[in-house]
């Protein structure tokens, strides 16, 4: 968990600044700022649209009495992606668009599901070892 926080708060901002500076040197300062603003506006629009869709899907799934695993994960991905899109930077925008766009979200969902299953599996192993050792 500490590694994730170090990456999130130290490495990502440094990478973002480097990419923004590089893009600024390629296309100029004003076009870079305009592109960042355009991405944020597009991200806000997508967050609103896909957030509504995810909310409706979650409510329908719950109303049908079905476990809302996919709908819940989609809603979480839209929230995370929207937050990344509202954060200035090109790298976070790429990840944010991947989380929010309906045609890339399934791949991100599969990746997150694998990570969760792997984490839960390793947690169970650790827990079982502790129980067995008592």
Secondary structure, DSSP 8 states (H G I E B T S, - for coil): -HHHHHIIIIIHHHHHHHHHHHHHHHH-HHHHHHHHHHHHHHHHHHHHHHHHHHHHHHHHHHHTT---HHHHHHHHHHHHHHHHHHSSSHHHHHHHHHHHSTTTHHHHHHHHHHHHHHHHHHHHHHHHHHHHH-
